[in-house]
Amino acid sequence: VWVSWTNRAISDEGGEVVEIFSVGSDITARKRVEEELGRYREHLEELVGERTAELGQAMAQLLQA
């Protein structure tokens, strides 16, 4: 479980902190999506690398012909 916390100090008129307001949010779903997007990005980078190598080989063959 991933949790994001936001804290805010509440001050009185003299600037003294009299309360602290905290809110916690479950961000597990967002983290899972971020991880999935990271894996997809890595996969796309692999595909681009493979395609670039294939194009390089094709260019080399054309230049030798």
C-alpha positions as CSV (number, residue, x, y, z in Angstrom):
1,V,0.0,0.0,0.0
2,W,1.3,3.4,-1.0
3,V,0.1,6.4,1.0
4,S,0.8,10.1,0.4
5,W,0.6,12.5,3.4
6,T,0.0,16.2,3.3
7,N,0.6,18.2,6.5
8,R,-0.3,21.8,7.2
9,A,0.4,23.7,10.4
10,I,-2.4,26.0,11.6
11,S,-1.1,29.1,13.4
12,D,-2.8,31.5,15.7
13,E,-2.7,35.3,15.3
14,G,0.7,35.4,17.0
15,G,2.2,32.9,14.6
16,E,2.3,30.0,17.1
17,V,1.4,26.6,15.7
18,V,-1.8,25.6,17.4
19,E,-2.9,22.7,15.2
20,I,-1.5,20.4,12.6
21,F,-3.9,19.3,9.8
22,S,-2.9,16.0,8.2
23,V,-4.5,14.2,5.3
24,G,-3.5,10.8,4.0
25,S,-4.4,9.5,0.6
26,D,-4.1,5.9,-0.8
27,I,-2.1,6.3,-4.0
28,T,-1.5,2.5,-4.6
29,A,-3.5,2.5,-7.8
30,R,-1.5,5.5,-9.2
31,K,1.8,3.8,-8.2
32,R,0.8,0.6,-10.0
33,V,-0.1,2.5,-13.2
34,E,3.3,4.3,-13.0
35,E,5.1,1.0,-12.7
36,E,3.1,-0.4,-15.6
37,L,3.9,2.7,-17.7
38,G,7.6,2.3,-16.8
39,R,7.6,-1.3,-18.0
40,Y,5.8,-0.3,-21.2
41,R,8.3,2.5,-21.9
42,E,11.2,0.0,-21.4
43,H,9.5,-2.4,-23.9
44,L,9.0,0.4,-26.4
45,E,12.7,1.4,-26.1
46,E,13.7,-2.2,-26.8
47,L,11.5,-2.2,-29.9
48,V,13.0,1.0,-31.1
49,G,16.5,-0.3,-30.6
50,E,15.7,-3.5,-32.5
51,R,14.1,-1.5,-35.3
52,T,17.1,0.9,-35.5
53,A,19.4,-2.1,-35.8
54,E,17.3,-3.6,-38.5
55,L,17.3,-0.3,-40.4
56,G,21.1,0.0,-40.0
57,Q,21.6,-3.5,-41.5
58,A,19.2,-2.7,-44.4
59,M,21.1,0.5,-45.1
60,A,24.4,-1.3,-45.0
61,Q,23.1,-3.9,-47.5
62,L,21.8,-1.2,-49.8
63,L,25.2,0.6,-49.8
64,Q,27.0,-2.6,-50.6
65,A,24.7,-3.4,-53.6
